[in-house]
Amino acid sequence: MIRRDKGERDWARFCASVGVALLLAGPGRADAPFVAAVAKTAPALLQLSDEGGAALGTGVVLTRAGLALVVARRLTTRAAPVAAVGDGRTARVEVVAEFDEAGLALVRVRAAQGLPTADVSARGTPPAGTPLVALTVVDEGPVALACLVAAVVPGPDDKGTLRLDRPLPGPAVLVDETGAVVGASEAAPAGAVLTTAHPAPALFDLIERGLALETRLPDGFGARLIPRDGGLFVDKLAYPSAAVSSGVTRRDVIVAVGLWPVRDTLDVWLALAEQGDAKSVPVKVRRAGADKLLFLKRPPATTGTVSSVIQARWGVVLDDGLVVTALAPGGPGTGLRVGDRVVRAGVYAVRRPDDVAFVLSAQPTVAGLALRGTTPVVLSVDK
């Protein structure tokens, strides 16, 4: 186990301490690659805490504009979480999406540009026997723990879960000896001898799903993309779709979105997230051997008015702060009351009525989360 000294304030200085770095790898493991992996990932790590300083979760920065994946639960019911990033910066965060079943969330670090990012180039599930490093934060500070993939348990989605050979004391990000993120895990239950973790493919699926509201693309890019020819070959197109409206044609090869070279759909989603609130995003394609610049226009949030969509789906009237001001007689029975404040629709954190309407247009019977005073209320919709 490696810990930083309590007087050190960030992961970067923690990783620069060569004296403790030699403790990282266990017997029979090569020290240097794992020490380098920790040093590579450390600047992009972040710790979430509440205003009182209590730890809420650990994660990594995905884009320079501040999108991050964190191991944490129920962040939408917390007041103003704060992120301490490994490069020494601190900032408020906004929740993008939460995945209760996985104990994971997407957040955006606000007022932060040019953040260091983690290596998310790994796409496969590490096999049994793979040595890893778990990076977490406990009461004493950051901790780096050597661990081993004891087993890969198959799952219904073909991605499975990892079993690590030791209990982890806190929420952790897992990296391999190259420093690439290959998984994430919540803290092991008390008395456990192993830890269950989500492998990289499962994490990246959640990231793509979680960015639908931010990118305003509920059905994705609208193209079947095949990695080949130095980019993403457009094999099929949906009509209508964001791809078609931007001028993408079948057999194009998408090579970049914004300034982000793309090799798979995760790269496309992260590139779109990097653009923030831009109304159009440059897309570089290779067509008949020549490069062509197109512009992807963000679609409107809803096909009808915001209020009509929300009332039709949930039977409620929301003010601009998402507080319920009226209930429609015979509504679908969400369990909301006048005065409740909606904070989540489905997995998506919502801040404006058009956010709610956008989600409901794509998922009419989606459940959600509200606050009744300070008490979380889980919404349900009769189907």
C-alpha positions as CSV (number, residue, x, y, z in Angstrom):
1,M,0.0,0.0,0.0
2,I,1.2,3.5,-0.8
3,R,-0.1,6.6,0.8
4,R,0.8,10.2,0.4
5,D,1.9,12.1,3.4
6,K,-1.0,14.0,5.0
7,G,0.7,17.3,4.3
8,E,0.7,16.7,0.6
9,R,-2.2,18.2,-1.2
10,D,-2.3,16.4,-4.6
11,W,-1.7,13.2,-6.4
12,A,1.1,14.6,-8.5
13,R,3.4,15.2,-5.6
14,F,2.3,11.8,-4.1
15,C,3.5,10.1,-7.3
16,A,6.7,12.0,-7.4
17,S,7.8,10.4,-4.2
18,V,10.2,7.7,-5.4
19,G,10.9,6.4,-1.9
20,V,7.3,5.1,-1.4
21,A,6.9,4.1,-5.1
22,L,9.0,1.0,-4.6
23,L,6.4,-0.4,-2.3
24,L,3.8,-0.5,-5.0
25,A,4.4,-3.9,-6.6
26,G,4.1,-7.1,-4.7
27,P,6.6,-9.9,-4.8
28,G,7.4,-11.1,-8.4
29,R,5.9,-8.0,-10.0
30,A,8.0,-5.5,-12.0
31,D,8.2,-2.2,-10.0
32,A,9.0,0.2,-12.8
33,P,6.0,-0.3,-15.1
34,F,3.5,0.1,-12.3
35,V,5.2,3.1,-10.8
36,A,5.1,4.7,-14.2
37,A,1.4,3.8,-14.6
38,V,0.5,5.5,-11.3
39,A,2.5,8.6,-12.3
40,K,0.8,8.7,-15.7
41,T,-2.8,8.4,-14.3
42,A,-2.4,10.5,-11.2
43,P,-2.9,14.0,-12.6
44,A,-6.2,12.9,-14.1
45,L,-7.6,11.4,-10.9
46,L,-10.2,13.2,-8.9
47,Q,-11.8,12.9,-5.5
48,L,-15.3,14.1,-4.9
49,S,-16.3,15.5,-1.6
50,D,-19.3,17.5,-0.1
51,E,-19.0,21.0,1.3
52,G,-18.1,19.5,4.7
53,G,-15.2,17.6,3.2
54,A,-16.7,14.1,3.4
55,A,-15.6,11.9,0.6
56,L,-18.2,11.0,-2.0
57,G,-16.3,9.1,-4.6
58,T,-13.2,8.7,-6.8
59,G,-12.8,8.9,-10.6
60,V,-10.8,10.0,-13.6
61,V,-11.1,12.9,-16.0
62,L,-12.1,11.8,-19.5
63,T,-11.9,15.1,-21.5
64,R,-9.9,18.3,-21.2
65,A,-13.2,20.2,-20.9
66,G,-13.9,18.4,-17.6
67,L,-16.1,15.3,-18.3
68,A,-15.2,12.7,-15.7
69,L,-16.3,9.2,-14.7
70,V,-16.6,8.6,-10.9
71,V,-17.4,5.7,-8.6
72,A,-20.1,7.3,-6.5
73,R,-23.8,7.1,-5.7
74,R,-26.8,9.5,-5.4
75,L,-24.8,12.6,-6.3
76,T,-27.9,14.4,-7.6
77,T,-29.2,14.6,-4.0
78,R,-26.0,16.2,-2.7
79,A,-25.5,19.9,-2.5
80,A,-22.7,21.2,-4.7
81,P,-20.1,18.4,-4.8
82,V,-16.5,19.6,-5.1
83,A,-13.8,17.8,-7.1
84,A,-10.1,17.9,-6.2
85,V,-8.2,17.0,-9.4
86,G,-4.8,15.3,-9.4
87,D,-3.1,18.3,-10.9
88,G,-3.9,20.4,-7.8
89,R,-7.1,22.2,-9.0
90,T,-10.5,22.1,-7.2
91,A,-13.8,23.0,-8.7
92,R,-17.5,22.5,-8.4
93,V,-19.0,19.6,-10.4
94,E,-22.4,19.1,-12.1
95,V,-23.8,15.6,-12.4
96,V,-24.4,14.5,-16.0
97,A,-25.8,11.0,-15.4
98,E,-26.0,8.4,-12.6
99,F,-26.1,4.6,-13.0
100,D,-27.4,3.3,-9.7
101,E,-27.1,-0.4,-10.7
102,A,-23.3,0.1,-11.2
103,G,-22.5,2.7,-8.5
104,L,-21.0,4.9,-11.2
105,A,-21.7,8.5,-12.4
106,L,-20.7,10.9,-15.1
107,V,-19.9,14.4,-13.9
108,R,-18.6,17.6,-15.4
109,V,-15.9,19.6,-13.6
110,R,-17.0,23.2,-14.0
111,A,-14.9,26.3,-14.7
112,A,-12.1,24.0,-15.7
113,Q,-10.4,23.8,-19.1
114,G,-7.2,22.0,-20.2
115,L,-7.5,19.3,-17.5
116,P,-5.2,16.3,-17.7
117,T,-7.0,13.2,-19.0
118,A,-6.8,9.5,-18.3
119,D,-5.8,7.0,-20.9
120,V,-9.0,5.3,-22.0
121,S,-7.4,3.5,-25.0
122,A,-8.0,0.0,-23.5
123,R,-11.2,-1.6,-25.0
124,G,-11.0,-5.2,-23.8
125,T,-11.6,-7.0,-20.5
126,P,-8.3,-7.9,-18.8
127,P,-8.1,-11.7,-18.5
128,A,-7.6,-13.7,-15.3
129,G,-4.0,-13.3,-14.0
130,T,-3.6,-9.7,-15.2
131,P,-1.8,-7.6,-12.6
132,L,-3.4,-4.2,-12.0
133,V,-3.1,-1.1,-9.8
134,A,-6.2,0.2,-7.9
135,L,-6.1,3.9,-7.3
136,T,-8.4,5.2,-4.5
137,V,-8.7,7.7,-1.7
138,V,-9.2,6.8,1.9
139,D,-9.2,8.9,5.1
140,E,-5.4,9.1,5.1
141,G,-5.2,10.2,1.5
142,P,-4.6,8.6,-1.9
143,V,-3.7,4.9,-2.0
144,A,-2.2,2.8,-4.7
145,L,-2.8,-1.0,-4.3
146,A,-1.3,-3.8,-6.4
147,C,-4.0,-6.4,-7.2
148,L,-4.6,-9.3,-9.6
149,V,-7.6,-10.2,-11.7
150,A,-8.5,-13.5,-10.0
151,A,-11.3,-14.3,-12.4
152,V,-13.6,-12.9,-15.1
153,V,-17.2,-13.8,-14.4
154,P,-19.3,-14.0,-17.6
155,G,-22.4,-11.8,-17.7
156,P,-25.5,-11.5,-19.9
157,D,-24.1,-8.5,-21.8
158,D,-20.9,-10.5,-22.7
159,K,-18.8,-8.1,-20.8
160,G,-18.9,-9.8,-17.4
161,T,-17.3,-8.6,-14.2
162,L,-13.9,-8.8,-12.7
163,R,-13.0,-10.5,-9.4
164,L,-9.9,-8.9,-7.8
165,D,-7.7,-10.9,-5.4
166,R,-8.0,-8.5,-2.5
167,P,-10.6,-6.3,-0.8
168,L,-10.3,-2.6,-1.7
169,P,-10.8,-0.1,1.1
170,G,-12.5,2.6,-1.1
171,P,-14.0,3.3,-4.6
172,A,-11.2,2.7,-7.0
173,V,-10.1,3.2,-10.6
174,L,-8.1,0.2,-12.0
175,V,-5.2,0.7,-14.4
176,D,-2.9,-1.7,-16.1
177,E,0.9,-1.5,-16.3
178,T,0.6,0.9,-19.3
179,G,-1.5,3.3,-17.2
180,A,-4.7,2.6,-19.3
181,V,-8.0,2.6,-17.4
182,V,-9.3,-1.0,-17.5
183,G,-12.0,-1.0,-14.8
184,A,-13.6,0.6,-11.7
185,S,-14.9,-0.7,-8.4
186,E,-16.8,0.3,-5.4
187,A,-15.2,-0.5,-2.0
188,A,-15.4,-4.2,-1.0
189,P,-18.1,-5.0,1.7
190,A,-16.8,-5.5,5.2
191,G,-15.3,-8.9,5.7
192,A,-14.9,-9.6,2.0
193,V,-11.8,-11.2,0.7
194,L,-12.3,-10.3,-3.0
195,T,-13.6,-7.2,-4.8
196,T,-16.0,-7.1,-7.8
197,A,-15.2,-4.6,-10.5
198,H,-16.6,-3.4,-13.8
199,P,-14.3,-3.9,-16.8
200,A,-13.5,-1.2,-19.4
201,P,-16.2,-2.3,-22.0
202,A,-18.9,-1.9,-19.4
203,L,-17.7,1.5,-18.3
204,F,-17.5,2.8,-21.8
205,D,-21.0,1.6,-22.7
206,L,-22.3,3.6,-19.7
207,I,-20.4,6.7,-20.8
208,E,-22.0,6.5,-24.3
209,R,-25.4,6.0,-22.8
210,G,-24.9,8.8,-20.2
211,L,-23.9,11.4,-22.8
212,A,-27.3,11.3,-24.7
213,L,-28.7,14.4,-22.9
214,E,-25.5,16.5,-23.0
215,T,-25.1,15.9,-26.8
216,R,-28.8,16.0,-27.5
217,L,-28.5,12.8,-29.5
218,P,-30.9,10.3,-27.8
219,D,-30.5,7.7,-30.6
220,G,-26.8,8.2,-31.2
221,F,-25.1,9.5,-34.3
222,G,-27.6,7.6,-36.5
223,A,-25.0,5.5,-38.4
224,R,-23.5,2.0,-38.2
225,L,-19.8,2.7,-37.9
226,I,-17.1,0.1,-38.4
227,P,-13.5,0.8,-37.3
228,R,-11.4,0.6,-40.4
229,D,-9.3,2.6,-42.9
230,G,-7.9,4.8,-40.1
231,G,-11.3,5.9,-38.8
232,L,-14.9,4.9,-38.7
233,F,-16.4,3.5,-42.0
234,V,-20.0,4.5,-42.4
235,D,-21.7,1.2,-43.3
236,K,-25.3,2.2,-42.9
237,L,-27.3,5.3,-42.1
238,A,-30.6,5.9,-40.3
239,Y,-33.1,8.3,-41.9
240,P,-33.5,10.9,-40.4
241,S,-30.5,11.1,-38.2
242,A,-27.8,13.5,-37.0
243,A,-25.3,11.9,-39.4
244,V,-27.6,12.4,-42.5
245,S,-28.4,16.0,-41.5
246,S,-24.7,16.8,-41.3
247,G,-24.1,15.6,-44.8
248,V,-22.4,12.2,-44.0
249,T,-23.0,9.6,-46.7
250,R,-22.6,5.9,-46.8
251,R,-19.0,4.7,-47.3
252,D,-17.6,7.9,-45.8
253,V,-14.8,7.3,-43.3
254,I,-15.1,9.6,-40.3
255,V,-11.6,10.5,-39.1
256,A,-12.2,13.3,-36.6
257,V,-15.0,15.0,-34.6
258,G,-13.9,18.5,-33.6
259,L,-10.2,18.1,-33.0
260,W,-10.6,14.6,-31.7
261,P,-9.4,11.7,-33.9
262,V,-11.9,8.9,-33.7
263,R,-11.5,5.1,-33.9
264,D,-14.7,3.9,-32.4
265,T,-18.1,5.2,-31.2
266,L,-16.7,6.0,-27.7
267,D,-14.3,8.5,-29.3
268,V,-17.3,10.0,-31.2
269,W,-19.3,10.5,-27.9
270,L,-16.3,11.9,-26.0
271,A,-15.5,14.3,-28.9
272,L,-19.1,15.5,-28.9
273,A,-19.0,16.0,-25.1
274,E,-15.7,18.0,-25.5
275,Q,-17.6,20.6,-27.6
276,G,-19.8,21.6,-24.7
277,D,-22.9,23.7,-25.8
278,A,-21.7,24.3,-29.3
279,K,-24.6,24.4,-31.7
280,S,-22.7,22.7,-34.5
281,V,-19.6,20.5,-34.4
282,P,-17.0,20.0,-37.2
283,V,-16.8,16.5,-38.5
284,K,-13.9,15.5,-40.8
285,V,-14.6,12.7,-43.3
286,R,-12.6,11.0,-46.0
287,R,-14.7,10.6,-49.2
288,A,-13.3,9.0,-52.3
289,G,-9.8,9.6,-51.1
290,A,-10.2,13.3,-50.3
291,D,-10.9,14.9,-46.9
292,K,-14.1,16.9,-46.5
293,L,-15.3,19.0,-43.6
294,L,-18.9,18.8,-42.5
295,F,-20.8,20.2,-39.6
296,L,-23.0,18.3,-37.2
297,K,-26.0,20.4,-36.0
298,R,-27.4,19.5,-32.6
299,P,-31.1,18.6,-33.0
300,P,-33.8,20.4,-31.0
301,A,-34.7,19.0,-27.6
302,T,-38.3,18.1,-28.3
303,T,-40.8,17.8,-31.1
304,G,-43.5,19.6,-29.2
305,T,-43.6,22.3,-26.5
306,V,-41.7,21.6,-23.3
307,S,-44.7,21.9,-21.1
308,S,-46.9,19.8,-23.2
309,V,-44.4,16.9,-23.4
310,I,-43.9,16.9,-19.6
311,Q,-47.6,17.1,-18.8
312,A,-48.4,14.3,-21.3
313,R,-45.8,12.0,-19.9
314,W,-45.8,12.8,-16.2
315,G,-49.0,14.8,-15.7
316,V,-47.2,17.6,-13.8
317,V,-46.4,21.3,-14.3
318,L,-42.8,22.3,-13.5
319,D,-41.5,25.8,-13.0
320,D,-38.1,26.9,-14.4
321,G,-36.4,25.4,-11.3
322,L,-38.1,22.0,-11.8
323,V,-40.3,22.4,-8.8
324,V,-43.8,20.8,-9.2
325,T,-46.4,23.6,-9.2
326,A,-49.5,21.6,-10.3
327,L,-50.7,18.0,-10.9
328,A,-52.9,17.0,-13.8
329,P,-56.0,15.0,-12.7
330,G,-55.6,11.4,-13.7
331,G,-51.9,11.7,-14.4
332,P,-49.7,8.7,-14.8
333,G,-49.0,8.4,-11.1
334,T,-45.3,9.3,-10.7
335,G,-45.6,9.8,-7.0
336,L,-44.7,13.5,-7.3
337,R,-46.4,16.1,-5.1
338,V,-46.7,19.9,-5.4
339,G,-43.4,21.4,-4.0
340,D,-41.2,18.4,-5.0
341,R,-38.1,19.3,-7.1
342,V,-37.1,17.0,-9.9
343,V,-33.4,16.3,-10.0
344,R,-33.2,13.3,-12.4
345,A,-35.1,11.8,-15.3
346,G,-34.0,8.3,-15.9
347,V,-30.3,8.2,-15.4
348,Y,-29.9,11.9,-16.5
349,A,-29.4,14.8,-14.1
350,V,-31.8,17.5,-15.2
351,R,-31.6,21.3,-14.6
352,R,-34.2,22.8,-16.9
353,P,-37.7,21.9,-18.1
354,D,-36.4,21.2,-21.6
355,D,-33.9,18.6,-20.2
356,V,-36.9,16.7,-18.7
357,A,-38.9,17.1,-22.0
358,F,-35.9,15.8,-24.0
359,V,-35.6,12.7,-21.9
360,L,-39.3,12.0,-21.9
361,S,-39.5,12.4,-25.7
362,A,-37.1,9.5,-26.1
363,Q,-38.2,7.4,-23.1
364,P,-41.9,8.2,-22.3
365,T,-42.2,5.9,-19.3
366,V,-38.8,6.7,-17.7
367,A,-38.6,6.8,-13.9
368,G,-36.5,9.4,-12.0
369,L,-35.6,11.0,-8.8
370,A,-36.9,14.1,-6.9
371,L,-36.3,15.8,-3.6
372,R,-39.1,16.3,-1.1
373,G,-37.5,18.9,1.0
374,T,-34.1,17.2,1.4
375,T,-35.5,13.7,1.2
376,P,-34.9,11.7,-2.1
377,V,-38.1,10.4,-3.7
378,V,-37.9,7.7,-6.4
379,L,-40.4,8.4,-9.2
380,S,-42.3,5.6,-10.9
381,V,-44.5,5.8,-14.0
382,D,-47.5,3.5,-14.6
383,K,-47.0,1.7,-17.9
